[in-house]
Amino acid sequence: MKEYQAYLFDMDGTLVNSEPLKGMALAQACNDYGAKVDFNIYKEVMGESWPVVTGHFFHQAGISPELAEFNTYFRAHYEALLAKQLELNEGAKEYLLALKQQGKICGVVSSAATWMVENILQSLDLNDMFDVVITQEHVTKHKPDPEAYFLALEHLNLDADSTVIFEDSAAGVAAGVETGCDVVAIHHEFNGKNDLSGAILQIDRYQQVNELSGTL
């Protein structure tokens, strides 16, 4: 494996355990409308755009709420869950610290709303780890469109050959591959139905990066 100058990370599921929490918050928000759904149905749409995700829950719950109001309920539940249960994925903090000690450039490229990303970065004291943070509000197109990753490369004045991307969804992997960057995929309990085959390496925990690649 070659050595890279920059390391770009998706946030939800890739760096932190927030995907199950997001599913729980969606289910709890549906419950606010008197509808009970299993939060595990989020596995069917994890990595998709917010309209697709919420539409899936609305269909399963048999509700049709006004989206802005639903989002208010969702945010309250999600922030409460993040405050109690948010954790970095195994080995992620150590891996980031090692990269920074080596003078590597690191960035977050997420399709999540800015408030979600900022909440997580602040809660886990990660703000100083990243040289660029791209969120939903910075782009017009959701992954698998590569716009967000191209924007990160532009901000950092880097080319694809010197950059590796870490992702956990089919859409994210496709976006990373489209930029020409190498992509590493992270496995977790909520992305089993995602096609990650475009990645050059698939891992379950960050300790495996060096175990499996040798130099990544």
C-alpha atoms as an extended CHARMM CRD file, in Angstrom:
* protein
*
       216  EXT
         1         1  MET       CA              0.0000000000        0.0000000000        0.0000000000  PROA      1               0.0000000000
         2         2  LYS       CA              1.2350000000        3.4870000000       -0.7620000000  PROA      2               0.0000000000
         3         3  GLU       CA              1.6490000000        6.2920000000        1.7310000000  PROA      3               0.0000000000
         4         4  TYR       CA             -0.8820000000        9.1260000000        1.5850000000  PROA      4               0.0000000000
         5         5  GLN       CA             -0.6310000000       12.8030000000        2.3860000000  PROA      5               0.0000000000
         6         6  ALA       CA             -4.2900000000       13.2700000000        3.3450000000  PROA      6               0.0000000000
         7         7  TYR       CA             -6.9490000000       11.1750000000        5.0590000000  PROA      7               0.0000000000
         8         8  LEU       CA            -10.6310000000       12.0710000000        4.6290000000  PROA      8               0.0000000000
         9         9  PHE       CA            -13.2850000000       10.5060000000        6.8640000000  PROA      9               0.0000000000
        10        10  ASP       CA            -17.0250000000       10.2310000000        6.6440000000  PROA      10              0.0000000000
        11        11  MET       CA            -18.4910000000       10.8460000000       10.1170000000  PROA      11              0.0000000000
        12        12  ASP       CA            -21.5460000000        8.7140000000       10.9400000000  PROA      12              0.0000000000
        13        13  GLY       CA            -20.6900000000        5.0350000000       11.2200000000  PROA      13              0.0000000000
        14        14  THR       CA            -17.1550000000        5.6050000000        9.9490000000  PROA      14              0.0000000000
        15        15  LEU       CA            -15.6720000000        7.4560000000       12.9220000000  PROA      15              0.0000000000
        16        16  VAL       CA            -18.4650000000        7.1390000000       15.4910000000  PROA      16              0.0000000000
        17        17  ASN       CA            -21.2850000000        4.7690000000       16.4580000000  PROA      17              0.0000000000
        18        18  SER       CA            -24.0160000000        7.2740000000       15.5540000000  PROA      18              0.0000000000
        19        19  GLU       CA            -25.9010000000        5.2560000000       12.9270000000  PROA      19              0.0000000000
        20        20  PRO       CA            -27.8750000000        3.1210000000       15.4310000000  PROA      20              0.0000000000
        21        21  LEU       CA            -28.5360000000        6.2710000000       17.4750000000  PROA      21              0.0000000000
        22        22  LYS       CA            -29.8820000000        8.0110000000       14.3880000000  PROA      22              0.0000000000
        23        23  GLY       CA            -32.2110000000        5.0730000000       13.7510000000  PROA      23              0.0000000000
        24        24  MET       CA            -33.4200000000        5.1820000000       17.3570000000  PROA      24              0.0000000000
        25        25  ALA       CA            -34.0720000000        8.9240000000       17.1640000000  PROA      25              0.0000000000
        26        26  LEU       CA            -36.0430000000        8.5010000000       13.9500000000  PROA      26              0.0000000000
        27        27  ALA       CA            -38.1650000000        5.8060000000       15.5470000000  PROA      27              0.0000000000
        28        28  GLN       CA            -38.7200000000        7.9270000000       18.6500000000  PROA      28              0.0000000000
        29        29  ALA       CA            -39.7920000000       10.8790000000       16.4950000000  PROA      29              0.0000000000
        30        30  CYS       CA            -42.3120000000        8.6210000000       14.7270000000  PROA      30              0.0000000000
        31        31  ASN       CA            -43.5640000000        7.5950000000       18.1550000000  PROA      31              0.0000000000
        32        32  ASP       CA            -44.2840000000       11.2630000000       18.8530000000  PROA      32              0.0000000000
        33        33  TYR       CA            -46.9260000000       10.9260000000       16.1370000000  PROA      33              0.0000000000
        34        34  GLY       CA            -48.3620000000        7.7950000000       17.7410000000  PROA      34              0.0000000000
        35        35  ALA       CA            -46.6140000000        5.3890000000       15.3560000000  PROA      35              0.0000000000
        36        36  LYS       CA            -44.3300000000        2.5830000000       16.5110000000  PROA      36              0.0000000000
        37        37  VAL       CA            -41.5730000000        1.3800000000       14.1730000000  PROA      37              0.0000000000
        38        38  ASP       CA            -38.4690000000       -0.7400000000       14.7060000000  PROA      38              0.0000000000
        39        39  PHE       CA            -35.3860000000        1.4730000000       14.5550000000  PROA      39              0.0000000000
        40        40  ASN       CA            -33.5880000000       -1.3190000000       12.7090000000  PROA      40              0.0000000000
        41        41  ILE       CA            -35.4770000000       -0.3760000000        9.5300000000  PROA      41              0.0000000000
        42        42  TYR       CA            -32.8410000000        2.3470000000        9.2400000000  PROA      42              0.0000000000
        43        43  LYS       CA            -30.4980000000       -0.3820000000        8.0030000000  PROA      43              0.0000000000
        44        44  GLU       CA            -32.4900000000       -0.4020000000        4.7590000000  PROA      44              0.0000000000
        45        45  VAL       CA            -31.6870000000        3.2410000000        3.9580000000  PROA      45              0.0000000000
        46        46  MET       CA            -28.4820000000        4.0180000000        5.8620000000  PROA      46              0.0000000000
        47        47  GLY       CA            -26.2840000000        6.2680000000        3.7440000000  PROA      47              0.0000000000
        48        48  GLU       CA            -29.1740000000        7.6040000000        1.6620000000  PROA      48              0.0000000000
        49        49  SER       CA            -30.2860000000       11.2480000000        1.5410000000  PROA      49              0.0000000000
        50        50  TRP       CA            -32.4300000000       12.6110000000        4.3700000000  PROA      50              0.0000000000
        51        51  PRO       CA            -35.6180000000       12.7670000000        2.2440000000  PROA      51              0.0000000000
        52        52  VAL       CA            -35.1570000000        9.0810000000        1.3860000000  PROA      52              0.0000000000
        53        53  VAL       CA            -34.4490000000        8.1590000000        5.0150000000  PROA      53              0.0000000000
        54        54  THR       CA            -37.3970000000       10.0540000000        6.4860000000  PROA      54              0.0000000000
        55        55  GLY       CA            -39.6720000000        8.9230000000        3.6550000000  PROA      55              0.0000000000
        56        56  HSD       CA            -38.8380000000        5.3030000000        4.4750000000  PROA      56              0.0000000000
        57        57  PHE       CA            -39.7450000000        5.8190000000        8.1270000000  PROA      57              0.0000000000
        58        58  PHE       CA            -42.9300000000        7.6920000000        7.2530000000  PROA      58              0.0000000000
        59        59  HSD       CA            -44.0280000000        4.8830000000        4.9400000000  PROA      59              0.0000000000
        60        60  GLN       CA            -43.2990000000        2.1750000000        7.5190000000  PROA      60              0.0000000000
        61        61  ALA       CA            -45.0120000000        4.1890000000       10.2670000000  PROA      61              0.0000000000
        62        62  GLY       CA            -48.0050000000        5.1340000000        8.1300000000  PROA      62              0.0000000000
        63        63  ILE       CA            -47.6110000000        8.8380000000        8.8570000000  PROA      63              0.0000000000
        64        64  SER       CA            -47.1530000000       11.9620000000        6.7580000000  PROA      64              0.0000000000
        65        65  PRO       CA            -45.9000000000       14.7070000000        9.0720000000  PROA      65              0.0000000000
        66        66  GLU       CA            -44.6100000000       18.0960000000        8.0360000000  PROA      66              0.0000000000
        67        67  LEU       CA            -40.8860000000       17.5140000000        7.6380000000  PROA      67              0.0000000000
        68        68  ALA       CA            -39.6860000000       20.6090000000        9.5040000000  PROA      68              0.0000000000
        69        69  GLU       CA            -41.7680000000       19.6660000000       12.5390000000  PROA      69              0.0000000000
        70        70  PHE       CA            -40.6120000000       16.0390000000       12.3860000000  PROA      70              0.0000000000
        71        71  ASN       CA            -37.0060000000       17.2140000000       12.1980000000  PROA      71              0.0000000000
        72        72  THR       CA            -37.4890000000       19.2040000000       15.3970000000  PROA      72              0.0000000000
        73        73  TYR       CA            -38.6520000000       16.0750000000       17.2330000000  PROA      73              0.0000000000
        74        74  PHE       CA            -35.8570000000       14.0260000000       15.6740000000  PROA      74              0.0000000000
        75        75  ARG       CA            -33.1870000000       16.5410000000       16.6860000000  PROA      75              0.0000000000
        76        76  ALA       CA            -34.2960000000       16.5630000000       20.3200000000  PROA      76              0.0000000000
        77        77  HSD       CA            -34.1870000000       12.7590000000       20.5100000000  PROA      77              0.0000000000
        78        78  TYR       CA            -30.9120000000       12.4830000000       18.5850000000  PROA      78              0.0000000000
        79        79  GLU       CA            -29.0940000000       15.0510000000       20.7080000000  PROA      79              0.0000000000
        80        80  ALA       CA            -30.2560000000       13.2790000000       23.8670000000  PROA      80              0.0000000000
        81        81  LEU       CA            -28.9510000000        9.9430000000       22.5590000000  PROA      81              0.0000000000
        82        82  LEU       CA            -25.6570000000       11.4610000000       21.4440000000  PROA      82              0.0000000000
        83        83  ALA       CA            -25.1690000000       12.9620000000       24.9020000000  PROA      83              0.0000000000
        84        84  LYS       CA            -25.5830000000        9.5560000000       26.5520000000  PROA      84              0.0000000000
        85        85  GLN       CA            -24.3430000000        6.9480000000       24.0870000000  PROA      85              0.0000000000
        86        86  LEU       CA            -22.0170000000        8.5270000000       21.5200000000  PROA      86              0.0000000000
        87        87  GLU       CA            -18.6570000000        6.7720000000       21.1830000000  PROA      87              0.0000000000
        88        88  LEU       CA            -15.7810000000        6.7100000000       18.7400000000  PROA      88              0.0000000000
        89        89  ASN       CA            -15.4180000000        3.4940000000       16.7950000000  PROA      89              0.0000000000
        90        90  GLU       CA            -12.7760000000        1.0900000000       18.0230000000  PROA      90              0.0000000000
        91        91  GLY       CA             -9.2760000000        2.4240000000       17.3910000000  PROA      91              0.0000000000
        92        92  ALA       CA            -10.4410000000        5.6150000000       15.6770000000  PROA      92              0.0000000000
        93        93  LYS       CA             -9.0030000000        8.0920000000       18.2150000000  PROA      93              0.0000000000
        94        94  GLU       CA             -5.6490000000        6.3350000000       18.3220000000  PROA      94              0.0000000000
        95        95  TYR       CA             -5.5020000000        6.2180000000       14.5340000000  PROA      95              0.0000000000
        96        96  LEU       CA             -6.2860000000        9.9290000000       14.2070000000  PROA      96              0.0000000000
        97        97  LEU       CA             -3.6800000000       10.8260000000       16.8290000000  PROA      97              0.0000000000
        98        98  ALA       CA             -1.0700000000        8.7570000000       15.0020000000  PROA      98              0.0000000000
        99        99  LEU       CA             -1.8630000000       10.4670000000       11.6980000000  PROA      99              0.0000000000
       100       100  LYS       CA             -1.5850000000       13.9320000000       13.2500000000  PROA      100             0.0000000000
       101       101  GLN       CA              1.7370000000       13.0070000000       14.8830000000  PROA      101             0.0000000000
       102       102  GLN       CA              2.9990000000       12.0210000000       11.4340000000  PROA      102             0.0000000000
       103       103  GLY       CA              1.9750000000       15.4200000000       10.0560000000  PROA      103             0.0000000000
       104       104  LYS       CA             -0.8240000000       14.0290000000        7.8880000000  PROA      104             0.0000000000
       105       105  ILE       CA             -3.7580000000       16.1500000000        6.7200000000  PROA      105             0.0000000000
       106       106  CYS       CA             -7.1280000000       14.9580000000        8.0210000000  PROA      106             0.0000000000
       107       107  GLY       CA            -10.6600000000       15.9910000000        7.1060000000  PROA      107             0.0000000000
       108       108  VAL       CA            -14.3040000000       15.1350000000        7.7240000000  PROA      108             0.0000000000
       109       109  VAL       CA            -16.6130000000       14.8660000000        4.7100000000  PROA      109             0.0000000000
       110       110  SER       CA            -20.1660000000       14.1420000000        5.8220000000  PROA      110             0.0000000000
       111       111  SER       CA            -23.6010000000       14.2690000000        4.2190000000  PROA      111             0.0000000000
       112       112  ALA       CA            -25.1040000000       15.0040000000        7.6310000000  PROA      112             0.0000000000
       113       113  ALA       CA            -26.3780000000       18.4270000000        8.6390000000  PROA      113             0.0000000000
       114       114  THR       CA            -23.8260000000       20.8090000000       10.0990000000  PROA      114             0.0000000000
       115       115  TRP       CA            -25.4310000000       20.7530000000       13.5530000000  PROA      115             0.0000000000
       116       116  MET       CA            -25.0680000000       16.9730000000       13.7110000000  PROA      116             0.0000000000
       117       117  VAL       CA            -21.3980000000       17.0400000000       12.7480000000  PROA      117             0.0000000000
       118       118  GLU       CA            -20.5510000000       19.9460000000       15.0440000000  PROA      118             0.0000000000
       119       119  ASN       CA            -22.3340000000       18.2550000000       17.9450000000  PROA      119             0.0000000000
       120       120  ILE       CA            -20.2730000000       15.0920000000       17.5050000000  PROA      120             0.0000000000
       121       121  LEU       CA            -16.9470000000       16.8700000000       17.0110000000  PROA      121             0.0000000000
       122       122  GLN       CA            -17.4930000000       18.9920000000       20.1020000000  PROA      122             0.0000000000
       123       123  SER       CA            -18.7930000000       16.1450000000       22.2710000000  PROA      123             0.0000000000
       124       124  LEU       CA            -15.7570000000       13.9840000000       21.5310000000  PROA      124             0.0000000000
       125       125  ASP       CA            -13.2440000000       16.8670000000       21.5590000000  PROA      125             0.0000000000
       126       126  LEU       CA            -12.2570000000       16.2550000000       17.9330000000  PROA      126             0.0000000000
       127       127  ASN       CA            -12.3590000000       19.7960000000       16.5390000000  PROA      127             0.0000000000
       128       128  ASP       CA             -8.5800000000       20.1700000000       16.4680000000  PROA      128             0.0000000000
       129       129  MET       CA             -8.0970000000       16.8860000000       14.6230000000  PROA      129             0.0000000000
       130       130  PHE       CA             -9.3560000000       18.0610000000       11.2420000000  PROA      130             0.0000000000
       131       131  ASP       CA             -8.0270000000       20.5300000000        8.6990000000  PROA      131             0.0000000000
       132       132  VAL       CA            -11.3230000000       20.7140000000        6.8210000000  PROA      132             0.0000000000
       133       133  VAL       CA            -14.9410000000       19.8120000000        7.6690000000  PROA      133             0.0000000000
       134       134  ILE       CA            -17.4830000000       19.4790000000        4.8530000000  PROA      134             0.0000000000
       135       135  THR       CA            -21.1670000000       18.9750000000        5.6930000000  PROA      135             0.0000000000
       136       136  GLN       CA            -24.5470000000       18.8430000000        3.9690000000  PROA      136             0.0000000000
       137       137  GLU       CA            -24.8430000000       22.6140000000        3.8520000000  PROA      137             0.0000000000
       138       138  HSD       CA            -21.6140000000       23.0310000000        1.8630000000  PROA      138             0.0000000000
       139       139  VAL       CA            -22.8290000000       21.1220000000       -1.1980000000  PROA      139             0.0000000000
       140       140  THR       CA            -25.8640000000       20.7950000000       -3.4360000000  PROA      140             0.0000000000
       141       141  LYS       CA            -25.6780000000       17.0450000000       -4.0820000000  PROA      141             0.0000000000
       142       142  HSD       CA            -25.6800000000       14.0890000000       -1.6930000000  PROA      142             0.0000000000
       143       143  LYS       CA            -23.2930000000       11.1410000000       -1.9280000000  PROA      143             0.0000000000
       144       144  PRO       CA            -22.9170000000        9.0860000000       -4.1540000000  PROA      144             0.0000000000
       145       145  ASP       CA            -22.2830000000       12.3240000000       -6.0120000000  PROA      145             0.0000000000
       146       146  PRO       CA            -18.5970000000       13.1460000000       -5.3770000000  PROA      146             0.0000000000
       147       147  GLU       CA            -19.1560000000       16.9050000000       -4.9410000000  PROA      147             0.0000000000
       148       148  ALA       CA            -18.3310000000       16.9040000000       -1.2260000000  PROA      148             0.0000000000
       149       149  TYR       CA            -15.0520000000       15.0540000000       -1.6970000000  PROA      149             0.0000000000
       150       150  PHE       CA            -14.0080000000       17.2100000000       -4.6360000000  PROA      150             0.0000000000
       151       151  LEU       CA            -14.7350000000       20.2590000000       -2.4670000000  PROA      151             0.0000000000
       152       152  ALA       CA            -12.5230000000       18.8960000000        0.3130000000  PROA      152             0.0000000000
       153       153  LEU       CA             -9.6740000000       18.2430000000       -2.1170000000  PROA      153             0.0000000000
       154       154  GLU       CA            -10.0610000000       21.7770000000       -3.4600000000  PROA      154             0.0000000000
       155       155  HSD       CA             -9.9850000000       23.3020000000        0.0190000000  PROA      155             0.0000000000
       156       156  LEU       CA             -6.8530000000       21.3540000000        0.8880000000  PROA      156             0.0000000000
       157       157  ASN       CA             -5.2120000000       21.9030000000       -2.5150000000  PROA      157             0.0000000000
       158       158  LEU       CA             -4.6690000000       18.1630000000       -2.8910000000  PROA      158             0.0000000000
       159       159  ASP       CA             -5.0660000000       15.6460000000       -5.6720000000  PROA      159             0.0000000000
       160       160  ALA       CA             -6.7760000000       12.2810000000       -5.5240000000  PROA      160             0.0000000000
       161       161  ASP       CA             -3.5730000000       10.2830000000       -5.8210000000  PROA      161             0.0000000000
       162       162  SER       CA             -2.2950000000       11.5910000000       -2.4860000000  PROA      162             0.0000000000
       163       163  THR       CA             -5.5730000000       11.0760000000       -0.6090000000  PROA      163             0.0000000000
       164       164  VAL       CA             -7.4010000000        8.1240000000        0.9490000000  PROA      164             0.0000000000
       165       165  ILE       CA            -11.0560000000        8.1590000000        1.9770000000  PROA      165             0.0000000000
       166       166  PHE       CA            -12.7050000000        6.2040000000        4.8010000000  PROA      166             0.0000000000
       167       167  GLU       CA            -16.4020000000        5.3810000000        4.3250000000  PROA      167             0.0000000000
       168       168  ASP       CA            -19.1250000000        3.0450000000        5.5770000000  PROA      168             0.0000000000
       169       169  SER       CA            -21.9060000000        3.2370000000        2.9740000000  PROA      169             0.0000000000
       170       170  ALA       CA            -22.3900000000        2.2220000000       -0.6360000000  PROA      170             0.0000000000
       171       171  ALA       CA            -23.0950000000        5.8460000000       -1.5140000000  PROA      171             0.0000000000
       172       172  GLY       CA            -19.9710000000        7.0460000000        0.2670000000  PROA      172             0.0000000000
       173       173  VAL       CA            -17.7130000000        4.4450000000       -1.2900000000  PROA      173             0.0000000000
       174       174  ALA       CA            -19.0980000000        5.2750000000       -4.7400000000  PROA      174             0.0000000000
       175       175  ALA       CA            -18.4990000000        8.9960000000       -4.1440000000  PROA      175             0.0000000000
       176       176  GLY       CA            -14.9360000000        8.3650000000       -3.0450000000  PROA      176             0.0000000000
       177       177  VAL       CA            -14.1570000000        6.0950000000       -5.9750000000  PROA      177             0.0000000000
       178       178  GLU       CA            -15.5930000000        8.6880000000       -8.3690000000  PROA      178             0.0000000000
       179       179  THR       CA            -13.0000000000       11.2280000000       -7.1830000000  PROA      179             0.0000000000
       180       180  GLY       CA            -10.1900000000        8.8550000000       -8.0810000000  PROA      180             0.0000000000
       181       181  CYS       CA             -9.1410000000        8.4610000000       -4.4520000000  PROA      181             0.0000000000
       182       182  ASP       CA             -8.4890000000        5.0980000000       -2.8310000000  PROA      182             0.0000000000
       183       183  VAL       CA            -11.2740000000        4.1580000000       -0.3970000000  PROA      183             0.0000000000
       184       184  VAL       CA            -11.1940000000        2.1060000000        2.8030000000  PROA      184             0.0000000000
       185       185  ALA       CA            -14.5470000000        0.7350000000        3.9920000000  PROA      185             0.0000000000
       186       186  ILE       CA            -15.5910000000        0.2710000000        7.6230000000  PROA      186             0.0000000000
       187       187  HSD       CA            -17.9430000000       -2.5840000000        8.5770000000  PROA      187             0.0000000000
       188       188  HSD       CA            -20.4700000000       -2.1490000000       11.4090000000  PROA      188             0.0000000000
       189       189  GLU       CA            -23.8160000000       -3.5530000000       12.5120000000  PROA      189             0.0000000000
       190       190  PHE       CA            -25.9190000000       -1.1240000000       10.4780000000  PROA      190             0.0000000000
       191       191  ASN       CA            -24.2740000000       -1.2700000000        7.0340000000  PROA      191             0.0000000000
       192       192  GLY       CA            -24.4610000000       -4.9700000000        6.2420000000  PROA      192             0.0000000000
       193       193  LYS       CA            -26.7340000000       -4.3160000000        3.2530000000  PROA      193             0.0000000000
       194       194  ASN       CA            -24.3400000000       -1.7870000000        1.6850000000  PROA      194             0.0000000000
       195       195  ASP       CA            -22.1220000000       -2.7320000000       -1.2520000000  PROA      195             0.0000000000
       196       196  LEU       CA            -18.6040000000       -1.7810000000       -0.1920000000  PROA      196             0.0000000000
       197       197  SER       CA            -16.8190000000       -3.7400000000       -2.9070000000  PROA      197             0.0000000000
       198       198  GLY       CA            -15.3540000000       -0.6140000000       -4.5140000000  PROA      198             0.0000000000
       199       199  ALA       CA            -13.0170000000       -0.1350000000       -1.5520000000  PROA      199             0.0000000000
       200       200  ILE       CA             -9.3920000000       -1.2410000000       -1.7270000000  PROA      200             0.0000000000
       201       201  LEU       CA             -9.6130000000       -2.4620000000        1.8730000000  PROA      201             0.0000000000
       202       202  GLN       CA            -12.4770000000       -3.4280000000        4.2060000000  PROA      202             0.0000000000
       203       203  ILE       CA            -11.9820000000       -3.3700000000        7.9790000000  PROA      203             0.0000000000
       204       204  ASP       CA            -13.9790000000       -3.8570000000       11.1740000000  PROA      204             0.0000000000
       205       205  ARG       CA            -11.7730000000       -1.7060000000       13.4080000000  PROA      205             0.0000000000
       206       206  TYR       CA             -9.0120000000        0.8120000000       12.8230000000  PROA      206             0.0000000000
       207       207  GLN       CA             -6.2980000000       -1.4290000000       14.2340000000  PROA      207             0.0000000000
       208       208  GLN       CA             -6.7310000000       -3.5420000000       11.1060000000  PROA      208             0.0000000000
       209       209  VAL       CA             -5.5640000000       -0.7300000000        8.8150000000  PROA      209             0.0000000000
       210       210  ASN       CA             -1.9320000000       -1.4360000000        9.5870000000  PROA      210             0.0000000000
       211       211  GLU       CA             -2.4820000000       -5.1430000000       10.1470000000  PROA      211             0.0000000000
       212       212  LEU       CA             -3.9750000000       -5.6530000000        6.7020000000  PROA      212             0.0000000000
       213       213  SER       CA             -2.2610000000       -3.0000000000        4.6180000000  PROA      213             0.0000000000
       214       214  GLY       CA              1.1140000000       -2.6270000000        6.2460000000  PROA      214             0.0000000000
       215       215  THR       CA              1.5940000000        1.1020000000        5.5700000000  PROA      215             0.0000000000
       216       216  LEU       CA             -1.7890000000        2.8170000000        5.2190000000  PROA      216             0.0000000000
